[in-house]
Amino acid sequence: MAPGADGASGAREKARPGRTGGLDAPDLPDTADRSDPEAGLATAEYAVATVAAVGFAGLLIAVLKSDTVRGLLESIISSALSV
């Protein structure tokens, strides 16, 4: 049978022991552009947004636990249910 007749490339792929359990695996291309100064910036932005959201949630919980806000919410719910 001719190389490539069975759908394979015919060339042996390099084995990477330890990562593939000893099986042959294709080399993966290095897709990271090392010259891009903004590489990973989106991840940092998501981290900052997540920290801000957690801080806002903590502040909201503190405000909603206050007696003033609790009384206001109870009066709104009571008036809505009495209609």
N, C-alpha and C positions, 0 to 999 in steps of 0.2 A: 504494500500500500504506500502511496506517495505521501510525503509530508504535507499535512494540511488537508488531506482527503477526508479525515474524520471530523473536520471543523476546528481542529486545534491549529495553532500557529506552526507547529513543528519544532519550535525552539523550546528548550527546557527553561523553565522559569527558575529564578534563584530561590533557594529555600532560606527562610529566616528562622532558624531554630529558636525556640523559646516564645515566639510570638504566634506561631501557627501550629504548634504541636508537632513540628517536624515535617509538615506537609509543604509541598511547593506552593508558593503564593506569588502573585505578580508584585513587582515593585510599585509602590504608590507614588504618584508624582508629588513633588513638594509644591503645593499650591499657595503657600504663604508668600506674599510679596514683601520681602524684607526691606524694600526701599520705601514702603508706604508709611509715612509718619503717623497716620491716623488708624493704623491697624489695631483692632481691639477697642477702639473708641466707643463703639456702640455698646459693648459689654459694660464699660465703665459708666456710660450714661444710664443704662438699665439699673446698675447697682445704686447710683445716686438717687434715681427716681424711686427705687424700692425703699431705701432708707428714709426718704422724705415721706413716702406713703405710710410707713410704719409710725413715724413721728406724728403725722397728722392724725392717724387712727388713735394713738395714745392720747393726744390732746382732745379729740372728740369724745373719747370715753370719759376723760376727766370732767369735761363740761357737762356731759349728759348725766353724770352721777351727782352733780350738784343739786341741792335742795330746790333752788330757784327754778332750774330747768325742769326738774322732775315735777314740780307743782304745775308749771306751765303745760307740760305734756299731758298730765293727768286731767287738767281742765279742758284741754282741746279734745281729748279722747272722750271724756264724759259728755261734753256738749255734742259731739258727733254721734254718740250712741243714743242720746236722748231725743233725737229728731224723729 
